[in-house]
Every structure is written in C-alpha cells, then in structure tokens.
Amino acid sequence: MDTPEFTRALEAWAEAAFLARESPREMKRFLNRLRFANTGPTTPDGPTMVGLAVLAHKDRRRVEAFRDGRIGLEALSGTSRNDQDAFAEAVERAMAALRSDGLPFQPSPEDARAFLDAWTAVTVRA
C-alpha cells in the first residue's frame, strides 16, 4: 500500500511521468516498476523516489550524472534550462506542488545511488 506522501508525489509528478513517454502502456509499466522498486529497504522517501523515477523514466543518464556529482540538482530537474519544454515545465509544476505541501524534492547523490540500485534491479515487461 502506498503511503500518503508517496500518493501525493504520484499525483504531483503524474503529468511529467506521462510526458516522459507518452503512452498509456509506458505509464502502466512505469508505475509497476516504481511500486516494485519502492519496496526495497534502502529506497529514498516517497517524494524523492517518485521524482527520481520520473526523471530516470525520461533520461536515466541524467540521474546517473547527478549521482556521480557531474551535474547539480538544477540540471537534474531541468530547471536550469532557458528553453523550457513541456516536460521541464511539468517537472517545475510538480516540484512547486510538493514544496507547497511541505514535501520538497531535494535528493542527494546518495538518494540517487539508492534509487538507481533499486530501479535497475527491476525489469517490467509488457
């Protein structure tokens, strides 16, 4: 069962998750993978887990670069870009919604490491 924070994070990040890969089947696969990966004992908290999953769903290499210290949080989330696309704008809306609920998206490289360990251990096939 999802925690209230995890559920709120899913609601906030839903638009960005869909825009990452615009297919109902991909969204279902993403949600199944996220919920399974979230069962690990060392996964980040709900809002962090969901946010990192959405960003990895779009481009796992950015999350890996953040984990390795090659980029910062702004580059990870896309908020440092001048030319905003629909995905980046949805990410900003998700982050603002979570901030207003007292659930800011502020992952650390250690969170990204724990997330990627859980995320890459899961394969979901259609």
Beta strands, then each sheet from edge to edge (+ up, - down):
end
